[in-house]
Amino acid sequence: MRFRAAVLRSYESPFALEEVVLATGPAPGEILVEIAGCGMCRTDLAVRRSAGRTPLPAVLGHEGAGVVVAAGDGTGGTGGTEGIGVGDHVVLSFDSCGECRNCRAAAPAHCDSFASLNLFGGRTAQAGRLTDAAGRALAPRWFGQSSFAEYALVPARNAVRVDPALPIALLGPLGCSVLTGAGAVLNTFRAGPGDTLVVLGAGGVGLAAVMAAGAAGVRTVAVDGNPARLALAERFGATPLPAATPRLAERIRRRTDGGARFALDTTASAPLINEALRALRPTGVLGLVARLHTPLALEPGTLDRGRAIRHICEGDAVPGLLIPRLIGLWQAGRLPFDELIRTYPLADIDEAERDCDAGRVVKPVLLPDRGDR
């Protein structure tokens, strides 16, 4: 099967829209999805800084959504994937083994094989199944998807069936960035009315957390250096504070009745992380979702009085449970993630990356254009 995909051939080069070849159809437990839209996530762009750990050339993309056009045998799974078949509309999320202790304990985001399956190699059995037009192998499936493409071959376990009446092309971000931000609030923190939260970074993940906090009755402060992003956070119910605010922790404490119960960092900025820790009340919890690229030096006193730090991966979500919940909140007007989206033709993926890097767009969504074939 031949179709087009955006191929990244080196860590410095632009994406190239190329014809690729899928050598085999879905094996047992797999589905072939015609991609309607795929969100661009910061994790896709971070491949350029992965120090060679992500194999290239590769087709990236891990916020895909579309329609199943072929299915192998045994597509059952846990968390909402049972019985997925041809014609179903699906949102795609991260891969997991389904067999380790954490997967069996409904914690697939902490799968023992998460890094190898999603980031640094994928399933070895996938090697050679996807090639370029000249027959040269492309890297195994990125996050089990490689959905910067017209089609994606994925494990059915990655997929969550959704109502076909929904705008499927816009739902892909529910599989990662919205899942992560909203899941941090709803799953990890289990925040509710009367709680207070500070969100550092008002990008896709941070704004999803702001929206989910509003839906849960949580009072939120949002911190960012981009005035347009702060305006969005305020529109979604948060109190905005510029990142350069003097005595930032003190200002946050004033707005959270003496200290926030929870903080969520999406920036990986050590100074902001220390400010957030100082802004927590006793026994407060800071969640980190961004990968740290430098050592994190904690300032004296920041972890006193029962304060804690924990890492949050994919919102601690079972996608088949959380994604339907997020859709319900969106349908009720309480999680307007679609207001963060700007769509681009897949052929304009480099423009989408530039706009994302420059902060001109929060969530690019790439739409394959099959009309010119």
N, C-alpha and C positions, 0 to 999 in steps of 0.2 A: 504494500500500500504506500502510495506517495502523497505527501501533503507538504504544506509550508510551515516553517517554524523559524523563530528568531534564535540564531545560533551565536553563542559567545565563544570566540576562538582563542582569545588571549585575555589576560586580566586588564590590559590597557586598551584593547580595541573596542570599537563600537559593535553593537549587535549587527548581525547580517541576516536578512530575510532570505532563506534558502529553501530549496526542495530537499526534503529528507525522506528516508525510506524506512518503513516499519516492516521487518522481515516476517513477523508472525502475528497472528491475531490473539485474542484473549485466551490465556491458559485458564485452567480451573481456578476459580476465585478471583478472576480479573474481569474488568470491563473496559470497553473502548468508548471514550466520550468525545463527542463532537463539541469542541469548546465554543461557548457563546460569548464569554468574556473572562478575562483573567486580571486580577488586581496586581499591581506592581508593589512589592513590599520592600522595606529597607533591607531585609535579609537577602533578597535577590541582589541588591546593589552591593551589599557587603562582601559578596564573592570576590570583588576586585581587591579587597584587603585581606583575603583569607590565607595569605602567605603560602600559596600553592597547594593548600590542602584540598580544595575543591577541584576535582579532575576536570580538565578542559580538553577539547571543545565540548560544550554542553548546551542543552536546551534547558533554561531555567524556567521559573514561573511556578508558584505554589498557592495561588488563590484562584484556582480555576472553577468554572461552573459551566454546565452544559447539559447535553442530552445523550443518553446511552444509545449507541448504535450497534453494539455487539456485546455479548456476554459469554464468558466461559462457564463451565459447570461449577457448581458449588459456590455461588456468590453470597452465601449467607455469612453473617458475622454478628458482632455484638453492637449494641448502642445504636440501633436504627438502620442497619445495612441489610437486614434479612430480605431475601427475595428481590433484590434489585435486578431489573431486567431491561430489555430493549424498550425504548420509548420513555423511560423514566427521566425526569429532570433531577439533576444532582448537583450539590455543592461538594467540592473536594477539599479535603484537609490533609493533615500530616500522616505519615506512614508510621506503623508500629508492628512489632512482631506478633502480637496477639497471644503469646505463649509464656512470656517471662512473668515473674512474680508481680511486678507492677501492672502489667497489662491485665493479668487475671484479677487484680485488685481495683480495676476501673481507674487506673492512673496511666493511660497510654502515653501521655506527654512525657512520662519519666521511664519509658521503655528502656530496657537494658541496651537495646540496639538502636536507640534514637539517632545518635550521631552518624553511625554508619549507614543507616537506612535513608536518612534525610539530607545529610550534609556532605559526607566524605566518601561516597562510593556507591551507596545503594546496594541492591541485591546483586550479588555476583552473577546470578543466573540471568540477569538482564543484559549483561555485556554482549554487544554485537547485535542486539535486537533492533536498535535504532542506529541508522548510519546516515551519512550525507549521500548526495547523489552519486559520488564517486566510490561509494562502498566503504569509506573510512568510518570507523566506529565513533559514535558520540557517547558521552558519559552516561552511565545508568541514571535512572529516573531521579530527578531532583524533587525531594519531598514526596516521592512516590508519584509524581505528576509530570513534571516538565511541560507545563501547560502554557508557555509562551508559544503557542502553536495552534493549528487548526484542529488537531486531534490529540488526545492523551490516553495512553494505556495505563491503567491504574488498578491497584488492588481494590476490590469492592469494599474492603474494610475502611478505605480512605473516604468513601462516598456517603453522603447523607441525602436521602430522597426528599424532595420538596414538592409542594403543590405546583403543577404545571401552569397554573394561572398567574404565578408570580413572575416578575421580570428577571428571568434567569441570568441574563447578561450582567446584571448589577450585583448579584449575590455572592460572587467569589470572595470578596474581602471578609465575609463571615467565617471563612475557613481558616484565617490566620490572624490578621491584625485586629479585627473587631472581636474575634474569639478571645484573643490574648488580653486586650484591655478590659473588655466587659467581664471576662472570666476571672480576672484578678479581683475585681470588686465583688462579683456574685459568688464565685467558688472559693477562691483562696481566702479572702478577707471575710466573706459572708457578711458583708456590711449591710446595715439596715437603718431605719429611722433613728435619729439621735446620734448616729456616728458621724465622725468628721474625717475628711480625706484631703491630702495634698497630692496633686499630680504634677510631676516634674516633666515637662516636655509635652506640648500640645500638638503632636503629630497624629497619625492615624490611630496608634495604640492609645496614646494619652487621651485623645478626644473620645474614643470609644469608652474609656474608663469614666470620663466625665459624664457621658450620656447615661451609662449604666448606673452610676452613682445617683444621678437625678431620678432615674426610674425607681431606685431603691429607697429614696427619701434621705440620702446622705448629703450633708453639707460639704461642699468641695471648694478648695482653692486650687487654681491652675497657675503654674509658673512656666514662662517661656520668654525667649528674647525676641520673638516675632510678633509685632503688634496685631497683625491680621489673624494670627493663630489665637492670640489672647482674646480678640473680639469674638471669634468662633466659640471659644470656651465659655465666655460670658453669655453668649446667646444660648448655649446649652445648659446654663444654670450655675456655672462656677464663678467664684470671685477671682478676677484676674490679678496677677502680680507679675511685673517684669522681672526677669531673672537677675537683672543688675540692681534690684532694689536694695538700698543700704539696710543692714540689720534684717535680712530676709527672714531668718528663723523667728525673730521677735514679731515681725509683722504677721507671719503665718499664725503664731500662737494667739495673737490678738483676735484673729478672725476665726479661730477654732476653739474658743472658750478655754484658753490656757494650754492648748496643745492638741494636735491631730491624733486620732486613734490609729490611723493608717496613713502611709505614704507610699506612692508608687513612682519609681524612677524609670524613665524611658530614655535617659540621656547618656548614661555612663559617665557623667561628669563628677569627678571626685569632690570638687567644692560644693556642688549642689547636693550631692548625697550627704555630705556632712551637715549642710544647712537643714536638710530634711530630717536627719536624726535629731538635731537640736530642737526641731519644731515638734517632735513627737511628745505626747504625754507619757508618763510612766506606764510601762507595759505596752507601749505602742509598737507597731510592726511596720518595718520598711520592706517593700517588695521590689526586687530588681528584675527587670525584664530585658534590659539591654546588655549585650555582651561587653564585659570590661576588657579594654585593650592595654591598660597599664595597671600597675599595682594600685590597690585602693588603700591609702593611708587614712585611718580613722583618727580623728582628733580626740584628745583626752576628754572623757566625760560623755561622749556621744552614745555609748552603749550602757550607761549607768541606768539604774532604777528599772530594770526589767525590759528595757528596749531590746528589740530583736531585728535581725535581718534575715530574709530568706529569698532564694531565687524562685522566680515564677516562669514556668515554661508553658506556652500555649494556653495560658489561663487555667492550668490544672483541669482542662476540660476533657470530657468524653464528647467528641464532636456531635455524635448522633443524639445526644441529650441536650447540649447547650445550644446548638444551631437552631433547632425548632423553637426553643425558648426565646432566642434573640429575634427570630422572625416574628413571633407573637408580639414582642415589645415594639418592633418596628411597625407592624400593622396597627398597633394601638397608638402610634404617634409618639412613643416614649423613647425610641432609639433611632433617630433619623440619620443613620450612617450614610444613606444615599446622598445627603447634602454635602458630604466630603468628596464626592466622586466627580472626576472629569474624565470623559472617555476619549480614547485615541484609537485610530486604526492600528492594527498590529504593525503595519509597515512603518509607523511613526514612533516606534519604541524608543529610539534614541532621543527624540524630542521629549517624550514622556519622562525619560530618565533625567534629562537636563532640568526640566521643570520641577521634578521631585527634589533633586539635589539643591536647587535654588530656592525651594520653599514656595514656589508659585502655585503648587497644587498639593493637597494633602494626600489624596488617594487616586492615582491614575488607574484606569481600567482599560485594558487593551482589547479591542474587538477585532477578531479575524474578519477580513473582507473577502468573501468568496465570490463576489459579483464580478470581479475582473479576471476570473479564471476561464 
